[in-house]
């Protein structure tokens, strides 16, 4: 499997984190696990 790196500007990262946080909130409301979303948010925040 080939790794591909994509560069995002700060605005794009903020939008992705916001969208992932909305997804995380929805999963919490449904009583589902948020582990995968949590990992993505942490990776984007770095």
GROMACS elastic network, one bead per residue, 0.5 to 0.9 nm:
[ bonds ]
;  ai    aj funct       b0    kb
    8    11     6  0.80105   500
    8    12     6  0.58921   500
    8    13     6  0.63143   500
    9    12     6  0.54139   500
    9    13     6  0.63940   500
    9    14     6  0.87933   500
   10    13     6  0.51452   500
   10    14     6  0.61881   500
   10    15     6  0.87364   500
   11    14     6  0.51153   500
   11    15     6  0.63434   500
   11    16     6  0.87660   500
   12    15     6  0.51472   500
   12    16     6  0.62895   500
   12    17     6  0.86968   500
   13    16     6  0.50876   500
   13    17     6  0.61363   500
   13    18     6  0.85379   500
   13    44     6  0.66956   500
   13    45     6  0.79661   500
   14    17     6  0.51575   500
   14    18     6  0.61144   500
   14    19     6  0.86298   500
   14    44     6  0.87886   500
   14    45     6  0.87990   500
   15    18     6  0.51007   500
   15    19     6  0.61956   500
   15    20     6  0.86113   500
   16    19     6  0.51116   500
   16    20     6  0.60850   500
   16    21     6  0.84782   500
   16    41     6  0.84054   500
   16    44     6  0.81182   500
   17    20     6  0.50863   500
   17    21     6  0.60138   500
   17    22     6  0.85938   500
   17    40     6  0.85006   500
   17    41     6  0.59542   500
   17    44     6  0.70723   500
   17    45     6  0.77983   500
   18    21     6  0.51088   500
   18    22     6  0.62929   500
   18    23     6  0.87369   500
   19    22     6  0.50992   500
   19    23     6  0.63035   500
   19    24     6  0.86184   500
   20    24     6  0.60523   500
   20    25     6  0.85980   500
   20    37     6  0.65026   500
   20    38     6  0.83527   500
   20    40     6  0.79366   500
   20    41     6  0.67768   500
   21    25     6  0.61527   500
   21    26     6  0.85983   500
   21    37     6  0.79619   500
   21    38     6  0.84852   500
   21    41     6  0.76905   500
   22    25     6  0.51158   500
   22    26     6  0.62951   500
   22    27     6  0.87195   500
   23    26     6  0.50856   500
   23    27     6  0.62328   500
   23    28     6  0.86702   500
   23    34     6  0.88133   500
   23    37     6  0.77550   500
   24    27     6  0.50992   500
   24    28     6  0.62166   500
   24    29     6  0.86940   500
   24    33     6  0.87307   500
   24    34     6  0.59765   500
   24    37     6  0.63515   500
   24    38     6  0.75836   500
   25    28     6  0.50892   500
   25    29     6  0.62574   500
   25    30     6  0.87091   500
   25    34     6  0.87476   500
   26    29     6  0.50983   500
   26    30     6  0.63215   500
   26    31     6  0.86883   500
   26    32     6  0.87273   500
   27    30     6  0.50477   500
   27    31     6  0.61599   500
   27    32     6  0.51141   500
   27    33     6  0.67142   500
   27    34     6  0.64521   500
   28    32     6  0.58225   500
   28    33     6  0.71863   500
   28    34     6  0.71356   500
   29    32     6  0.77185   500
   33    36     6  0.80137   500
   33    37     6  0.88255   500
   34    37     6  0.53970   500
   34    38     6  0.59742   500
   34    39     6  0.86845   500
   35    38     6  0.50777   500
   35    39     6  0.62786   500
   35    40     6  0.88149   500
   36    39     6  0.52271   500
   36    40     6  0.64460   500
   36    41     6  0.88150   500
   37    40     6  0.51311   500
   37    41     6  0.62261   500
   37    42     6  0.86848   500
   38    41     6  0.51779   500
   38    42     6  0.62958   500
   38    43     6  0.87158   500
   39    42     6  0.51810   500
   39    43     6  0.62199   500
   39    44     6  0.86999   500
   40    43     6  0.50644   500
   40    44     6  0.61631   500
   40    45     6  0.85349   500
   41    44     6  0.52167   500
   41    45     6  0.61135   500
   41    46     6  0.88684   500
   42    45     6  0.50778   500
   42    46     6  0.65330   500
   43    46     6  0.55152   500
